[in-house]
C-alpha cells in the first residue's frame, strides 16, 4: 500500500499563499549602504503590486538600539536569521546595488538553494555571472 507524499513546509506555504490569493512577495537584499536604493526599489515593487520585505535596520548607521557593541553583534546575528526567514517567505529576491559583499553573496546563495528567482538592479554583480566567466 502506498501512502501519499507529505508536503514540505515550503510546499504548504506556497499552497497557503495561493489559497489566500496573496500577491507576489519580494525580498530585497543588498548591502545596507544601499538603504536609499532599497527604499526606492520598495516603492517600485509595491507600485507594481508586490508585497515587499527588506532589511529594517542599518547597523552601520548610529542608533541607540545598537550603540552597545556586544548587543549590536548579537542583534546582527538575529537580524541575519530574520532576513533568511524573509527570503524563505518570499517568492523572489531582488538584489539592490552595484556591490555584493559576503553577507549579500550568502543571501543570494541561500535564495538560489531554495529555488527562488533572483533579480538584480545591477545584473553585472551577479555572482553566477562571475562564476560563468571564470569557467
N, C-alpha and C positions, 0 to 999 in steps of 0.2 A: 504494500500500500504506500503510495507516495503522498507526501504532505505538501501543502502549498508553501512556497518560499516566503519567509518573513521579509517584510520591507526593512531596509536600512533606515536609520533615523533621517538621513538626507532625503531618501525617497518619500518618507512620511511627511517631512517638511515641505517638499515640492508639491505633494498632493494637497496638503493643507492650504498652501498658498493659492493653488488653482481653485479649490473649493471656496475660498474666501474672495476670489477674483481680485487678488492683490496686484497692483501694478508692479512692474519690474523694479527690483531693488538693486541699487548701485552702491558699492562700497568704494569710496575714494581713498586711495593710498598715495603716499609720497612723503618726501622729507617735509618736516614742519617748517622749513624755511620757505615753503610754498603755501603757507596758510591762506594768503590773499588769493592765490590762484585756485586753491581748493574751494574757497567760498564762491568764486566766480563759476567754477565747474558745478558746484551745488546748485546755484541759481539756474544754470542752463539745463542740467539734468532734471531739476524739479519742473521747470517750464515745459520740458518735453514729456512730463507725466510720470517721472520716476520717483521712487522713494529713495532718499539719499542718506547713507550713513558714512561718517568720516571721522577723523581724529577730532576730539573735542578739547584737547589740552595741548598747548605748545610748551613743553617743559624747558625749551631754550629761552623763552621769554620770562622775565621775572614775575613772580606772583607769590603771594603769601601762602598759598596752599602747598607749594613745593619749595619753600625757602630753606627748609632744613635738608641738607644733602643726603642724610640717611633716609629720611622719609621720601625724598624725591626719587631715590633709587628704587625703593620698594614700590612707589607709585608707578614708576616706569614699567616694572615687571607686570603689575596689574593692568596697566593700560595696554601693554603688548598683548596680553591674553584677551582683553576686551576687544581689541581690534581684530584678532584672529576670529573671535566669535562673530564680529560684524561681517567678516569675509565669508564665514560659513553660512550666515543668514542670506547673503547677497546672491543675486542671480548672475551678476557680473562685477568686474573690478575695473575702475578707471584710475590709471596711474597718472598723476599730475606732476609736471615739472620736467626740466631738461637735465636732471641729475638723479642717479639711482645709487643710494648708499646701501650699506649692508642690511639695515632693517627693512627697507623697501624691497630689496632683492629677495630677502627671505619671505616677505609677504607675497610677492609675485610667485615664487616657487610654491608656497603653500596654496595659493588660489589655483594654480595650474594643477597641483596634485589632487585637488578636489574636483577638477574638470570644469572650473569656472572660466568663462571667456575673460580675457584681459585686454583692455584697450589702453592706449597711451595718448596723452596730449602731445607728446614728442616721441613718435614711433622709433626714432633712431636710438633711443636709450634702452630699448627692449633687450634684456639680457639674452634672449634666444637669437636675436639678430646678431649680436656679438659672437655667440657660440657657433652660429651657422657660418659666419665669416672666417672663424678660426679652423673650421673643419676642412 
